[in-house]
């Protein structure tokens, strides 16, 4: 990650694709959120939260249900990937 930060500091554009939202927020200046191949929004990382990004990605305001959403999403995907 140090190398990516150094390149970005030198003015190089970096495309970083990840579902690890804390890492994305920490490593990015701007975050482009896509859903089903369409751009849902661009947020400045210093003004964004995981909830904001996921609301854009899901196409709805998940608000207070963030923890429930993560639990259900993780369980659904683990079942799909593992079993």
URLINTA-V792591 format. One record per backbone hydrogen bond with DSSP energy under -0.5 kcal/mol. NH is the residue of the N-H (numbers start at 0). CO is the residue of the C=O. If there is no record, write none. Layout:
NH_CO / NH_CO
//
This chain:
4_0 / 5_1 / 6_2 / 7_3 / 8_4 / 9_5 / 10_7 / 11_6 / 15_13 / 16_14 / 17_15 / 20_18 / 23_19 / 24_20 / 25_21 / 26_22 / 27_23 / 30_42 / 32_30 / 32_40 / 34_37 / 37_34 / 39_32 / 40_32 / 42_30 / 44_28 / 46_43 / 47_44 / 52_48 / 53_49 / 54_50 / 55_51 / 56_52 / 57_53 / 58_54 / 59_54 / 61_59 / 64_61 / 65_62 / 68_64 / 69_65 / 70_66 / 71_67 / 72_68 / 73_69 / 74_70 / 75_71 / 76_72 / 77_73 / 78_74 / 79_75 / 80_76 / 81_77 / 82_78
//
